[in-house]
Amino acid sequence: MIDWLSYGCIGMGLVFWFWGTSFLLSRRSVLFKLHNLSVSDTLGSIAIIFGLLLQRPREWPLLLLAILSLTLWNTMLGYVLAYCSSTDVNTRRPPNG
């Protein structure tokens, strides 16, 4: 039963990866494409790592660290992309110095 759940999580992660990649072919803006790609890539990677966690329960500290770092780094990258792409002058602050 655990094997089937693990394979299901890994398969769902692969579906998220390909689903996010399919939006790169749309005619939307680049930021919309990057947002969809980063969200689906994060969810897909977390699902794959969770599937691996079910397969190898003795490796849970390392796999949990991978899930946490994926979540934090991809969230930070999303905020950095949003900040760098804002065109409103009032949202940008001059550098201190």
ROTI-460978 format. One record per residue (C-alpha): z, y, x; residue number from 1; residue in one letter. Coordinates in nm, 3 decimals. Each point is the difference from the previous one (the first is absolute). Example, Ala and Ser with C-alpha at 12.3 -4.5 7.8 and 13.67 -1.06 7.14 Angstrom:
BEGIN
PT       Z       Y       X num residuo
PT   0.780  -0.450   1.230   1       A
PT  -0.066   0.344   0.137   2       S
This chain:
BEGIN
PT       Z       Y       X num residuo
PT   0.000   0.000   0.000   1       M
PT   0.086   0.241   0.282   2       I
PT  -0.332  -0.078   0.167   3       D
PT  -0.195   0.096  -0.311   4       W
PT   0.198   0.322  -0.038   5       L
PT  -0.061   0.078   0.367   6       S
PT  -0.374  -0.065  -0.032   7       Y
PT  -0.006   0.213  -0.314   8       G
PT   0.160   0.292   0.183   9       C
PT  -0.240  -0.031   0.290  10       I
PT  -0.295  -0.022  -0.238  11       G
PT   0.123   0.302  -0.195  12       M
PT   0.031   0.191   0.328  13       G
PT  -0.360  -0.081   0.088  14       L
PT  -0.110   0.115  -0.346  15       V
PT   0.179   0.332   0.054  16       F
PT  -0.170   0.041   0.338  17       W
PT  -0.349  -0.055  -0.140  18       F
PT   0.072   0.202  -0.313  19       W
PT   0.099   0.304   0.208  20       G
PT  -0.301  -0.041   0.223  21       T
PT  -0.233  -0.002  -0.300  22       S
PT   0.099   0.359  -0.083  23       F
PT  -0.153   0.115   0.329  24       L
PT  -0.342  -0.043  -0.159  25       L
PT   0.073   0.237  -0.290  26       S
PT  -0.116   0.359  -0.027  27       R
PT   0.349   0.147  -0.014  28       R
PT   0.152   0.231   0.258  29       S
PT   0.102  -0.125   0.341  30       V
PT   0.369   0.062  -0.076  31       L
PT  -0.019  -0.208  -0.319  32       F
PT  -0.159  -0.280   0.200  33       K
PT   0.263   0.019   0.274  34       L
PT   0.282   0.001  -0.254  35       H
PT  -0.132  -0.308  -0.179  36       N
PT  -0.062  -0.177   0.329  37       L
PT   0.344   0.073   0.141  38       S
PT   0.186  -0.100  -0.318  39       V
PT  -0.191  -0.323  -0.050  40       S
PT   0.019  -0.085   0.369  41       D
PT   0.376   0.051  -0.002  42       T
PT   0.052  -0.210  -0.312  43       L
PT  -0.232  -0.270   0.130  44       G
PT   0.170  -0.015   0.337  45       S
PT   0.345  -0.017  -0.160  46       I
PT  -0.114  -0.282  -0.230  47       A
PT  -0.142  -0.194   0.295  48       I
PT   0.316   0.047   0.205  49       I
PT   0.212  -0.105  -0.299  50       F
PT  -0.214  -0.313  -0.030  51       G
PT   0.063  -0.069   0.367  52       L
PT   0.370   0.058  -0.059  53       L
PT  -0.004  -0.276  -0.260  54       L
PT  -0.172  -0.231   0.249  55       Q
PT   0.228   0.082   0.295  56       R
PT   0.346   0.094  -0.135  57       P
PT   0.157  -0.022   0.348  58       R
PT  -0.206   0.303   0.109  59       E
PT   0.134   0.228  -0.274  60       W
PT   0.141   0.277   0.227  61       P
PT  -0.333   0.055   0.172  62       L
PT  -0.203  -0.021  -0.320  63       L
PT   0.239   0.231  -0.184  64       L
PT  -0.033   0.249   0.285  65       L
PT  -0.379  -0.023  -0.032  66       A
PT   0.019   0.071  -0.374  67       I
PT   0.231   0.299   0.051  68       L
PT  -0.208   0.147   0.281  69       S
PT  -0.322  -0.040  -0.200  70       L
PT   0.156   0.178  -0.295  71       T
PT   0.143   0.286   0.202  72       L
PT  -0.296   0.060   0.231  73       W
PT  -0.263  -0.012  -0.272  74       N
PT   0.206   0.238  -0.216  75       T
PT   0.032   0.243   0.290  76       M
PT  -0.371  -0.026   0.072  77       L
PT  -0.073   0.086  -0.363  78       G
PT   0.217   0.311   0.021  79       Y
PT  -0.161   0.108   0.326  80       V
PT  -0.349  -0.043  -0.146  81       L
PT   0.097   0.196  -0.311  82       A
PT   0.149   0.280   0.208  83       Y
PT  -0.297   0.022   0.234  84       C
PT  -0.248   0.004  -0.285  85       S
PT   0.169   0.272  -0.205  86       S
PT  -0.205   0.316  -0.016  87       T
PT   0.263   0.217  -0.163  88       D
PT   0.125   0.255   0.251  89       V
PT   0.343   0.018  -0.167  90       N
PT   0.073  -0.371   0.062  91       T
PT  -0.059   0.019   0.375  92       R
PT   0.262   0.151   0.224  93       R
PT  -0.077   0.150   0.339  94       P
PT   0.135  -0.193   0.299  95       P
PT   0.337   0.110   0.132  96       N
PT  -0.020   0.141   0.344  97       G
